[in-house]
Amino acid sequence: MTLRLIRPLALLALGFALPHAHAADAPAAPALPTADISVESSRSAPNDLFRAQVYAEATDTNPGDVARKVNTIVAQAISTAKGVPAVKVRSAGNSTYPVYGKTGRSIEAWRMRSTLALESSDAAALSELLGKLQQSMAVAGLSAAPSPETWKKIEDEAIVDALGAFEGRARLVAGSLKKKWKIKHLSINTGGMQPKHPVVYARAAMMADAAPAPAPIEAGDSPVTVNVSGQIELIE
């Protein structure tokens, strides 16, 4: 009884194994010829977001007096900035450190610096505010860049341009070889928004009785670049 069961099962297993063996021995389909393609697209994004830093600095032998001087100037500056709704203002750091004498051993005075950060999409409003603040403060840096919304919009347009360029290049390559084509894989690379380094604005604070002049701001544009690379298969 046992031998009669084993023999049919063995034959059945062999029957299943043979088709698999033939499939493994069958030659693989030849790989289609491919072509690597890389294109780039660039657009200009308007710099519509402006940032500046202003600071107040004072030196005094008494640390309490130097703090009062700087804090008074900064409080007045914040009050002035809040009067311009188009400009956002926030504290950007305070530092107090000793000023040593010639020997480097004794402290002769204390120096304090307090910084405010300003941001606006209205260049004229920020320019006018900076002119007022420079009566008692100095401008440390001024920069212009596309806002995140503007950058995304221009980047999306550049992606569409790059994909169109890729398709045109693929059609050119395949057509020149008298073949059809299909995309095997595709990669879209965006550099992301690269903030420009602030322009150092070393203009000294003006006298209190001088008429405030607007700070010059030149918006300009920023390049937005998209790279599309991939591989196409050439079909007969």
Phi, psi and omega per residue, in radians:
M1 nan -0.724 -3.110
T2 -1.163 -0.720 -3.113
L3 -1.153 -0.657 -3.132
R4 -1.137 -0.545 3.121
L5 -1.363 -0.674 -3.082
I6 -1.164 -0.739 -3.058
R7 -1.092 -0.856 3.110
P8 -1.067 -0.696 3.129
L9 -1.109 -0.673 3.122
A10 -1.139 -0.734 3.124
L11 -1.134 -0.659 3.126
L12 -1.136 -0.738 3.112
A13 -1.093 -0.691 3.123
L14 -1.135 -0.655 3.124
G15 -1.110 -0.635 3.093
F16 -1.269 -0.594 -3.056
A17 -1.268 -0.606 -3.062
L18 -1.091 -0.810 3.108
P19 -1.042 -0.689 3.123
H20 -1.125 -0.665 3.128
A21 -1.132 -0.729 3.116
H22 -1.143 -0.637 3.129
A23 -1.161 -0.666 -3.135
A24 -1.181 -0.585 -3.127
D25 -1.392 -0.261 -3.098
A26 -1.163 2.418 -3.141
P27 -1.175 2.472 3.118
A28 -1.242 2.639 3.110
A29 -1.099 2.400 -3.128
P30 -1.089 2.445 -3.136
A31 -1.210 2.473 3.107
L32 -1.298 2.554 3.049
P33 -1.127 2.582 -3.089
T34 -2.207 2.872 3.062
A35 -2.448 2.287 3.093
D36 -1.549 2.336 -3.092
I37 -2.292 2.419 3.095
S38 -2.437 2.278 3.135
V39 -2.349 2.858 -3.132
E40 -2.408 2.509 3.097
S41 -2.318 2.445 -3.133
S42 -2.306 2.487 3.024
R43 -2.393 2.842 3.119
S44 -1.835 2.284 3.101
A45 -1.855 2.236 3.131
P46 -1.168 2.384 3.070
N47 -1.353 1.783 -3.064
D48 -2.062 0.247 3.060
L49 -2.271 2.200 -3.011
F50 -2.074 2.373 -3.136
R51 -2.258 2.520 3.107
A52 -2.533 2.729 3.027
Q53 -2.198 2.310 3.073
V54 -2.160 2.613 -3.118
Y55 -2.472 2.683 3.012
A56 -2.014 2.401 -3.113
E57 -2.424 2.455 3.123
A58 -2.602 2.720 3.127
T59 -2.275 2.366 3.138
D60 -2.722 2.717 3.130
T61 -1.252 -0.405 -3.137
N62 -1.828 2.084 -3.114
P63 -1.085 -0.551 3.105
G64 -1.166 -0.724 3.138
D65 -1.162 -0.707 -3.124
V66 -1.156 -0.636 3.109
A67 -1.143 -0.735 3.134
R68 -1.098 -0.723 -3.134
K69 -1.069 -0.885 -3.078
V70 -1.182 -0.773 -3.108
N71 -1.101 -0.617 3.103
T72 -1.118 -0.785 3.136
I73 -1.101 -0.780 -3.094
V74 -1.169 -0.723 3.131
A75 -1.070 -0.723 3.120
Q76 -1.158 -0.690 3.138
A77 -1.129 -0.716 3.115
I78 -1.099 -0.725 3.120
S79 -1.090 -0.719 3.120
T80 -1.147 -0.749 -3.115
A81 -1.153 -0.665 3.141
K82 -1.187 -0.298 3.055
G83 -1.362 -0.051 3.104
V84 -2.037 1.629 -3.042
P85 -1.025 -0.458 -3.084
A86 -1.301 -0.148 -3.093
V87 -2.037 2.268 3.035
K88 -1.585 2.436 3.136
V89 -2.261 2.492 3.068
R90 -2.655 2.732 3.070
S91 -1.249 2.459 -3.086
A92 -2.203 0.375 3.047
G93 2.167 2.568 3.056
N94 -2.311 2.523 3.086
S95 -2.548 2.424 3.075
T96 -2.290 2.288 -3.110
Y97 -2.568 2.696 -3.094
P98 -1.342 2.642 3.032
V99 -1.937 2.002 -3.071
Y100 -1.542 2.723 3.104
G101 -1.317 -3.026 -3.077
K102 -1.082 -0.583 -3.124
T103 -1.344 -0.311 -3.122
G104 1.349 0.177 -3.096
R105 -1.876 -0.535 -3.070
S106 -1.974 2.536 3.123
I107 -1.511 2.130 -3.141
E108 -1.661 -0.502 -3.101
A109 -2.815 3.079 3.082
W110 -2.171 2.441 3.139
R111 -2.140 2.367 -3.124
M112 -2.250 2.440 3.053
R113 -2.291 2.346 3.092
S114 -2.225 2.312 -3.022
T115 -2.064 2.464 3.036
L116 -2.044 2.470 3.078
A117 -1.867 2.329 -3.124
L118 -2.086 2.501 3.136
E119 -2.535 2.403 -3.131
S120 -2.816 2.662 3.003
S121 -1.707 0.033 3.120
D122 -1.891 1.742 -3.077
A123 -1.088 -0.691 -3.106
A124 -1.129 -0.746 -3.138
A125 -1.136 -0.753 3.126
L126 -1.155 -0.712 3.138
S127 -1.055 -0.780 3.141
E128 -1.152 -0.707 3.128
L129 -1.118 -0.753 3.123
L130 -1.043 -0.680 3.104
G131 -1.036 -0.689 3.116
K132 -1.219 -0.762 -3.080
L133 -1.181 -0.431 -3.115
Q134 -1.268 -0.056 3.028
Q135 -1.207 -0.457 -3.120
S136 -2.308 -0.127 -3.100
M137 -2.294 2.932 3.084
A138 -1.985 2.627 3.125
V139 -1.645 2.111 -3.099
A140 -1.513 -0.592 -3.098
G141 -2.831 2.650 -3.140
L142 -2.520 2.220 -3.098
S143 -2.453 2.727 3.098
A144 -2.310 2.428 -3.124
A145 -2.695 2.820 3.065
P146 -1.165 2.520 3.021
S147 -1.206 2.754 3.126
P148 -0.958 -0.659 -3.139
E149 -1.165 -0.769 3.129
T150 -1.131 -0.745 -3.140
W151 -1.052 -0.800 -3.116
K152 -1.091 -0.733 -3.129
K153 -1.070 -0.835 -3.115
I154 -1.213 -0.636 3.131
E155 -1.139 -0.716 3.097
D156 -1.070 -0.711 3.115
E157 -1.139 -0.667 3.120
A158 -1.182 -0.594 3.088
I159 -1.116 -0.773 3.106
V160 -1.062 -0.735 3.108
D161 -1.060 -0.783 -3.081
A162 -1.166 -0.697 3.113
L163 -1.146 -0.663 3.076
G164 -1.126 -0.682 3.102
A165 -1.158 -0.657 3.109
F166 -1.105 -0.802 3.140
E167 -1.080 -0.726 3.118
G168 -1.115 -0.695 3.118
R169 -1.184 -0.702 3.115
A170 -1.100 -0.743 3.124
R171 -1.107 -0.665 3.128
L172 -1.135 -0.802 -3.116
V173 -1.123 -0.867 -3.101
A174 -1.145 -0.716 -3.131
G175 -1.132 -0.652 3.129
S176 -1.132 -0.497 3.122
L177 -1.687 0.117 3.119
K178 0.988 0.800 3.118
K179 -2.300 2.806 2.972
K180 -1.548 3.010 -3.081
W181 -2.620 2.780 2.991
K182 -2.589 2.667 -3.117
I183 -1.320 2.268 3.062
K184 -1.591 -0.838 3.003
H185 -2.706 2.780 -3.025
L186 -2.529 2.465 3.127
S187 -2.319 2.256 3.109
I188 -1.950 2.124 -3.099
N189 -2.083 2.149 3.063
T190 -1.995 2.443 -3.115
G191 -1.275 -0.301 -3.066
G192 1.351 2.867 -3.098
M193 -1.305 2.117 3.117
Q194 -1.798 1.827 -3.114
P195 -1.127 2.375 3.110
K196 -1.264 2.625 3.070
H197 -1.209 2.399 3.138
P198 -1.020 2.502 3.068
V199 -1.387 2.138 3.136
V200 -1.171 2.240 -3.064
Y201 -2.104 1.585 -2.931
A202 -1.618 0.342 -3.139
R203 -1.136 2.297 -3.092
A204 -1.254 2.752 3.090
A205 -1.115 2.462 -3.110
M206 -1.465 2.893 3.087
M207 -1.188 2.606 -3.064
A208 -1.078 -0.511 -3.088
D209 -1.607 0.060 3.140
A210 -1.449 2.593 3.135
A211 -1.251 2.245 -3.124
P212 -1.170 2.240 3.108
A213 -1.864 2.423 3.125
P214 -1.041 2.488 3.088
A215 -1.382 2.327 -3.113
P216 -1.192 2.313 3.103
I217 -2.286 2.144 3.071
E218 -1.947 1.978 -3.007
A219 -1.204 -1.076 -3.118
G220 1.233 -2.919 -3.110
D221 -2.264 2.866 3.048
S222 -2.189 2.385 3.136
P223 -1.305 2.439 3.057
V224 -2.066 2.065 -3.044
T225 -2.099 2.377 3.110
V226 -2.222 2.309 3.072
N227 -1.936 2.297 3.058
V228 -2.117 2.164 3.108
S229 -2.294 2.627 -3.137
G230 -3.053 -2.992 -3.112
Q231 -2.364 2.394 3.096
I232 -2.005 2.656 3.036
E233 -1.746 2.344 -3.128
L234 -1.670 2.147 -3.020
I235 -1.949 2.447 3.097
E236 -1.167 nan nan
